[in-house]
Amino acid sequence: MSVAGLVLAAGAGRRYGMPKALVEHEGRLLADHAAATLRDAGCDRVLVVLGAAADEVLAKAADLPDTVVNPDWQTGMGSSLRTGLTALEETDATAAVVLLVDMPGVTAEAVRRITAHASPAALVMGGYRERRGHPVLLGREHWAGVAATAVGDRGARDYLRTHEVLIVEVGDVADDEDRDVPGNLSAVDDH
């Protein structure tokens, strides 16, 4: 199975006050951190979807893998997910594991637990006790359906609610709290 990693990093970060892809955390940009997490987890290819301040992110990010720019990033995360999945259609990936740029507490171990269940038909989410969360794995057979329902800031949420999803516990090795405002990056636990 070939598993692609997909980082959604296109937003302007209005609540944060700047694009979160440009936020520095532990000595590197969040965009670099998310891409490294997916690489460290063994993803065969990593793709980062940029939008707001894409040129600045490309200039400042030290170690970004392949990137694609979402021209409709202002419409929300759904368009970034569609942009990423469309770009991955050109690859031999059988599944894509999706990671949001503002979740630095998601670890490579959490991603490995999710990707262990990869197949073209798989839908897998990280579990945090009673709650579903990130990372999310989308088997290739679901990409068209996810893209058709990904609007605004809802991403794959509506699609996942109407399909059988395997939940894999990752809460013991990860934290998927999104960092929406300055100051809450310090809340990241070391897992």
N, C-alpha and C positions, 0 to 999 in steps of 0.2 A: 504494500500500500504506500502510495506517495501522499504525504500530508503536507499541505501548504499552511503557512502561518500568515494571518491577515491582521495587520494593526490598523485600527481606525483612528486617525490622528488629524482630521481635517477641520475640526471646529475652531471657532474664534475664542472660545473660553470666556464668554461675556461675564459670567459670575466670577471667574477667576481674575479677569482683568487683562488677559493676554491669551494667545493660543497655547493650550496645554502642551502641545508638542515641543514648545520652546522653554517650558519650565524646567529648571535644573533641579535634580534630586540626586543626592549622593555622588556629586561630581560629574554627572552627565545629564543630557536632556532626557525627558520622559520618552520621547520618540526613540532614542537610542536604547533606553532601558527596556522598552517593550519589545523591540526587535531582537535584542540580545536574549531576552527571556525565551522567545520562540526558537531562536537558533540553538540556545543551550538545551532546549527540550528535544532537539533532534528534528525539527521541521525541515523537510527537504528543500523548501524554498520559502522565503519570507518576503512579503509585499506590504509596504506601508502606503496607506491612502492619505495624501495630504490635501490641503485646501487653503484655509486662511494662512497667510504669510508663508506659502509654500517655498518661495525663493529664499526667504530668510532661514527657514528650517533646513533646506538643502545646504545652505552656506555654513550653518553652525553645527549641524549634526555630524559628529565625527565618524560614525560607523553605520550609516543607514544602508540597508540592502536595496533591492529594487523598490522603486516608488512609482506611484501613479497619482495624478492630480485630479481631484473631483471638481469639475467646473461648477457644479451645483451645490457646493458644500453648505451654502447659506440655508438650504432647505432642510437640513438636519442629517442625522446619522444614517437614516435610511438610504439616502442617495450615496453616501460613502460606502455602505455595505454593497449596494448594487454596483458601484464603480469597481470595487475590489473583486467581487465575484465575476463580473464581466471580464476583467483582466485575467483572472485565473482560468477562465474557459479555454484560453489559449495554451494551457499547460496540461500535463498528464496527471495532475493532482486528483486523487480519488475522494479527498475530503479537505476541508479548510477549517482550521481552528482560529476563532476570532478572539482578539484581545483589544480592549479599549486602552488608549494611550494613558488615561488618567487613573489607572489601577496598578500602581507599582507594587502592590502587595501580592499580586498573582505571581507565583513562582514557576520555575521550569518543572519542578516536580509535579505541581498541579496540572500543568499542560501535558506532561507525560502520562499521567493517570487518565486524562481525557482521550489523548490520541491513541492509547492502547486499544480503544474500542473503534478505531477508524474503519470505515468501509463506505462504499458509495451510498448505501442506504441508511447510514447512521445519523442519529440526532442525539448528541450527548451534551449535558451541561454539568458544570461544577455544582456540588452540593455543599451547603453550609448549614448543617443540622436540618432545620425545617424549611430552608429557603434555597431556591435555585439561583445560580449566578454564573459568573465567568470563571474560567474560559468556556466557550461554546464551540462545539464541533458540528459542522454541517457537512453531511455526505453529499457528494456531487449530484446525486439524484434529486436532492432538495433545493439546489441552487436556484433554479428557475422559479419555483414556488416561493422561496424566501424573497427573491428579488421583486416578485410581483406584489408582495404584501409589505415590503419595507418602505414605509413613508414617514416623513417627519422625523421625530427622534425615537421612533418605536423599533427600528432595526428589525430583527427577526422575531421579536416578542409575540406578535399575533400569530405567525406561522407556527411557532413552537407550542403555543397554547392549544392548537387544534390537531396536534400530532403526538404520537407516542415518543417520549423522550427518556433516554436512560440518564439517571442522575448518579453521578459518581462523587462520593464524598471527598472533598479537598480542603475542608475547613481546618484540618489539623496541620496543613502545610502552606496555607495561603489565606489572603484577605482580599476580597474583591470590592472593598469600599472605594467608591470613586472620590477623587480629590477635587472638589468643586470650587473651593475658595482658598486663598493663600493662608498658610498656617496649618492646614490639616495634612500636609505631607509629613509633618513630624509624627503623625499618628501611625505611620506604617510600622507594623511589627516586624522584627527580624525572624523569619521562619526558616 
